[in-house]
Amino acid sequence: MTSDLLTDLRAVAREHADGLRSTALELDRDPSRAVTLLDRGLPWRQLIGLPAAYNPDPLRVRGRPVYLDSCAQQVVVLEELARADAGAVLALPGPSMSGFVVTELADGDQLDRYWRTVATGATWTFFGMTEPAHGSDPGSMGTTLRPTGEADGLLLTGVKRFVGNGARARIGVVFARRHAGPLGVVAVLVDTDRPGFTAVPLPTLGLRGLQLSELRMTEVPIAGADLLGRHRSATRQGMWAATRTFNRYRPVVSGLALGVAQAGYDLVVAARHRFRSDERHLLADWARRLTGTRALVLAAAHAADRDPGDGTLASAAKIRATRLAEEITTSAVRLLGPGARWEHPLLDKLVRDARAFEFMEGTGNIQRLNLAQGYLQGRLGDARVA
Ligand SMILES: Cc1cc2nc3c(=O)[nH]c(=O)nc-3n(C[C@H](O)[C@H](O)[C@H](O)COP(=O)(O)OP(=O)(O)OC[C@H]3O[C@@H](n4cnc5c(N)ncnc54)[C@H](O)[C@@H]3O)c2cc1C
């Protein structure tokens, strides 16, 4: 897609974002409202990235159908929507992260099963990696997939925590250990109505619309047909796909964080009319950094579209966007004076939402390690990351 079309796509997304702004506090108070908010005019089905074969009525830009099937298109649209409410963007039904894993690993039947389910009604999905005792470190993953002793039957047992949309999902991807060692982690497609599967929402402060959940799986029956990537070599299965998914989703998370940063800036400029000269300098600095970060996020998205195996720029974008969101929202509280979080409930929400991005998709320290490794291996090419 050319940059002109991306500019037009951004304008279309901006028009749709207004609807989300009016429901932001309602969803923040009660994340279970995500279902009812879908009836408030947002053409969400056109914005969640359904593939052409399952999407008879796509978004149109300059008369051309747009399926939001590239990272570049997603970051442009989702940043604009997040400028209204990042929690609502993450609360939308659709493929989200699990769609990337399925696209990487699934065979024809699995692809059809997954997309048919996701395209029917309002269907949420989940991506289950993080565990209460082991975090998102695959090396010590405790969730297991053990043979039942009958044909290709398997049993899935374990707990996943901090899983977005888990409690309202109908289908999702769970990462589990089938054998010891780095190649022993596999991805399985799980329907949430299977016996032994339960999911409960967790109490949270930031991005509450996402309804982070805990998944508990006790001997959930898994068939060979649920194993993603079983037709591939052991080096092209679970963790290979997870890494590529992180590399593709980090620019999206960066775009969401950037939307929150921009919303904080917009709120300050709208709420105060006079600024001291040092404050004017601060606002000018923010405006420059918002523009620079937007360029970096888009560059990271293009890089992920070219090669999802390389997450160097994605990590750089996530560091930048997350830091900017935290800095602008917390400084906005100071600029708007005592009581700012009471007087501006939307700002209170932005401060809480901004903090959640630090952990989502790996903390800043992990991104710095990725970035350093990429730099040492010469993967930054011509990109300039100051
Ligand atoms: C809003 C939100 C949505 C989420 N959605 C999902 C989801 O859908 N599915 C899912 O599975 N998980 C999800 N998570 C969980 C998230 O992916 C993990 O919490 C995140 O990756 C951090 O991993 P961890 O908990 O293992 O922490 P760790 O990576 O262990 O980090 C703990 C602390 O140690 C530091 N640290 C770790 N390693 C190093 C190192 N080598 N050097 C220096 N410091 C280090 C970190 O910076 C951090 O301060 C979500 C989390 C949030 C907040």
The ligand as a Gaussian input file, in Angstrom:
#p B3LYP/6-31G(d) Opt

LIG

0 1
 C       -1.937000      -5.395000      29.024000
 C       -1.272000      -6.750000      28.987000
 C       -1.707000      -7.688000      28.043000
 C       -1.117000      -8.974000      28.039000
 N       -1.611000      -9.906000      27.148000
 C       -1.118000     -11.165000      27.180000
 C       -1.699000     -12.182000      26.362000
 O       -2.675000     -11.959000      25.639000
 N       -1.163000     -13.433000      26.433000
 C       -0.112000     -13.731000      27.230000
 O        0.316000     -14.882000      27.243000
 N        0.465000     -12.790000      28.047000
 C       -0.019000     -11.518000      28.032000
 N        0.510000     -10.551000      28.876000
 C        1.641000     -10.883000      29.741000
 C        2.929000     -10.242000      29.208000
 O        3.232000     -10.730000      27.923000
 C        4.090000     -10.561000      30.185000
 O        3.728000     -10.096000      31.467000
 C        5.331000      -9.831000      29.710000
 O        5.818000     -10.441000      28.545000
 C        6.427000      -9.840000      30.788000
 O        6.815000     -11.142000      30.997000
 P        7.062000     -11.706000      32.457000
 O        5.786000     -11.524000      33.235000
 O        7.609000     -13.087000      32.281000
 O        8.127000     -10.763000      33.118000
 P        9.712000     -10.872000      32.977000
 O       10.114000     -10.850000      31.529000
 O       10.207000     -11.991000      33.809000
 O       10.121000      -9.514000      33.639000
 C       10.074000      -9.291000      35.075000
 C       11.047000      -8.156000      35.377000
 O       12.396000      -8.625000      35.164000
 C       13.036000      -7.824000      34.183000
 N       13.873000      -8.696000      33.342000
 C       13.530000      -9.929000      32.842000
 N       14.563000     -10.443000      32.127000
 C       15.561000      -9.538000      32.188000
 C       16.887000      -9.500000      31.659000
 N       17.390000     -10.507000      30.933000
 N       17.642000      -8.403000      31.915000
 C       17.154000      -7.379000      32.668000
 N       15.918000      -7.372000      33.219000
 C       15.149000      -8.422000      32.975000
 C       11.901000      -7.172000      33.386000
 O       12.290000      -5.956000      32.753000
 C       10.853000      -6.945000      34.468000
 O       11.125000      -5.770000      35.170000
 C       -0.066000      -9.283000      28.917000
 C        0.389000      -8.322000      29.848000
 C       -0.226000      -7.068000      29.883000
 C        0.251000      -6.064000      30.893000

